[in-house]
Amino acid sequence: MQKIGNKTLAIAISALLVLSMAAAIALPQTHAAQFPGTKIPTWAYLQVVPDKIGIGQNVLLVMWIDKPPPTASGIFGDRWVNMTIQITKPDGSKETLGPFQSDDAGGYTATYTPSALGTYTAQMFFPGETLTGSQGNAGFPTPLGAGGVPNANIGDVYDASSSSVETFIVGNEAIAMIPENPLPADYWQNPVEAFNHYWSTISGNWLGLAPVEFGNTGCYNFGGNFNPYTEAPLSSHIVWAQSLVPGAPAGGQLGGEFGGNAESNFYSGFQYQPKFCPIIMNGMLFYNLKPNYNSLDQGFTCLDLRTGQTIWTKNYNNYFYNGSQDILLCGQIYVYKTMNTYGGQAYLWASRAAPPGSPFGTPTYLDCFEATTGNYLFTVSGVPGSFGSFGNQNFQGKDGSLLVLYLNSSVVGGKSRQSLSLWNSSHCVNPGDSQFFNFQQNGNYQWQTGVMWSTLLPNQTSTGDAIPNWILDNTGHACWDQDNNIMILGAGTGMYSSYGWNPGWVEHVAIDMNNGNQLWLKNFTQTPFAASMILPGASNGTCVEYTKESFSFIGYNTKTGDKVWGPTVAFSNPLAYYDQTSGFFAYGKLYTWSFGGEVVCIDAATGAKVWNWSTGDTGLNTPYGVNPLWIIGDYEATVAGGVFYVETGHDYGPPLFSGAKIYALNATTGEPIWDILNFASGSSLPVAYGYMTSFNAYDNQIYCYGKGKTQTTVDTAPVFNNNGQIQIKGTVTDQSPGNTCLGIPVAGTPAVSDDSMTPWMEYLYMQMPKPTNTTGVPVTLSYVDPNGNYYVIGTTMTDANGQYSYTFTPDVPGTYTITATFAGTNSYFTSSAQTQVAFEMPPSATASPTPPPQSMADLYILPGIIAIILTIIVVGAVIVLAQRKRP
């Protein structure tokens, strides 16, 4: 049994890197043969790691040939092929693994899982090979050297060889491995340590490989805005907001003499000049600077995604010639593998038009820049056509190469025919001479050297009818099946064919993007004079066509062109008539939305509706009765981290009616998660590294949504007039890097509950009234007593000011360590704080003296005697008075 796993593959790569260095040292010897047919001996090697393993665990089989393929360079050139490994089991039976194919450094790593106890042996065999320039690597022949000279090693014959026999022992006891680090539960930032393999699932980039309409970049890829490699904001918490040009606010109401209404606002770009078409790589946000209504961009800038701080800004206007202008096209992370170079490098690509005054159709340029600095590297000249929604389309190769698919014209038999071609950046910009095996490029390269294949497109149907021009765009005529790497083109008979209507049919052709081969040509029946369009993405071999007049979708098999389901009526609001290609696939579902404020989820395999949702009745607040969702193209919505995001808005410009929002819905159920004020402006909603950015036409600011850092404090004080209790008090505050519209930083403002987040953020950033019903966050209090015992006191809540208080009664004297912990929410990362307090038991109160008990004499005899004496005195006094009165 053989397989490749993430953990073992990482170890194997490390091993092969060491081997590659050794091969590089011996490299000059591999180029001794310069005559075709030269026979060259080889030595095969095999290493079994480890040589002792537990049953059921994987053993690494690291194999290599002493010489790397001399024609290999990056993804191009020969590979060593048909390598095998023979396993001899403890019972003497044999098993053959392979055949295997080397990488460009000449090695390969497989894994084997033994199923029995005992001693195994392994031996590797290489059958030999004659170099052709593309052995095991069809479609990626080695580039020509300087001056167009073929590689001198082509035709050389490398002899067969076999490795020594290696032994490994399988026992009952499993060997220990370094455990993989789990995904982070708290704040993290780039760079991600290379050993955190699992983190790749949450650190995906947003390369901007497809354009927003009338833009150059901004969308995830041609198929739509679905980023499967990131977490996503689960609340409306704003991390930072700032003007498009940092420090230069120009948005919102014009003010004063211009009046105050839904039409007196600063220009926001909207459809024809989208202002914010972002690229995100390595925790950095890149975009063109478009400060005003000006045909020239003012360069491009790079911000820290997590803080909004500017890293660099570059302006290459007039750099190459008077009037030259570079507009960002996409990002690229190119993984270049040779015996000397192994790893990724980040680049930015920009398109540059031909010099002013050039004839129409003059080839344009591609300029490449180093992403971390913005510094210029090299240029590709002679680029046919233009880029954008209606021009050349960009894709990512398996090694990160920039692939460009484009239509061109070819003359065949004296007649013009359309052709489809695929250009590869690493075939164009390649070292050429494989002796160096490095990728350090500068200067000027010709576009034509990077063309991988070209294929003539059919010009007539199977019945002989003429086919109109084929169209390559992401706005209704073409579809990309990413899973099967198939491009489906439509002829110009459907929606937006010179802004006309279809005649009741449209021709589609499917092309294998690996080699340019035609897979099928079919006529799709449509409703005459209706507007039907194909969505740009696909899922599990299914693409869909939308007919706007009937609000319905039909599913087709991308491999055959056959209908598989439909029609499925998606919408009910008549404003859905204005929809175009508003939909894309994620998680095996089609997510589509309408100008009528509806969002519908459809099962891509069956066409069944899964859920639907609406923005609801807005009364007189909008001209439409609902909050309409932006529908020109698929770029104003995104799916990431199990959440579907979409924006309210419409084309062209005002009125900027009140109450427009971003909506976040549960992608599985359609249940609302959060929303916040935001008016769409013809830009995208990129999500990467757990953050989402948007451009808000209400104020022309970029907003970054995601979890914020927090700070928790804790202190103690005795309770007034009660010596036996301690008051624990403190705060939990937001520590995000943004600045509010109140003239204060966000850092230090109260952390509030997820339920209170939207009105609180709108108060801090958008000049909305301060909410009166804000609730706080839970704080858990615990302590370690003087005897070292840990106890949880309980949980209390902060108030609207971020403060909390709790009364605690210690039970033993001594020093207490008290901890306040905020566990975090969907809006905030966790934080905690500690303090110590010395507690002494209060003294007991002093009792009043107790009088001695009275005797029986005191109680009964003494009172009697006193009474008798008083009686005698009284009687005596009476006698005396009587005697004085006698005559």
Secondary structure, DSSP 8 states (H G I E B T S, - for coil): -EE--HHHHHHHHHHHHHHHHHHHHTGGGGG---STT-EE---EEEEEE-SEEETTS-EEEEEEESS--TT-BTTBS-----EEEEEE-TTS-EEEEEEE---TTSEEEEEE---SSEEEEEEEEE--EE--S-TT-TT------GGG---TTTT-EE--EE---EEEEEESS-----------SS---SS--TT-GGGGGG---B---EE-TTSSSEESBTTBSEESSS---SS--EEEEEESSTT----SB--GGG-SSTT-B----TTTS-S---EEETTEEEEE---SS-SS---EEEEETTT--EEEEE--TTSSSTT--EEEEEEEEEEEESSS-EEEEEEEEEEE---TT--TT--EEEEEEETTT--EEEEEEEE-S-BSTTSBEEEE-TTS-EEEEEEEEEEETTEEEEEEEEEEHHHHS---STTT------EEEEGGGGEEEEEE---B-TTS-B---EE--TTTTEEEETTTTEEEEEETTSTTBTTB---SEEEEEEEETTT--EEEEEEEE--TTS-EEE-S--BTTEEEEEETTTTEEEEEETTT--EEEEEEE---SGGGGG--S-EEEETTEEEEE-TTSEEEEEETTT--EEEEEE--B-GGGSTTSB--B--SSSTTEEEETTEEEEEB--SSS----TT-EEEEEETTT--EEEEEE----S----EETTEEEEEETTTTEEEEES-B-EEE--EEEE-TT-TT-EEEEEEEEE--S-B-TTSSBSTTEE---GGGHHHHHHHHHS-----SS----EEEEEEE-TTS-EEEEEEEE--TTSEEEEEE--SS-EEEEEEEEE---SSB--EEEEEEEEE----------------HIIIIIHHHHHHHHHHHHHHHHHHHHHHHT--
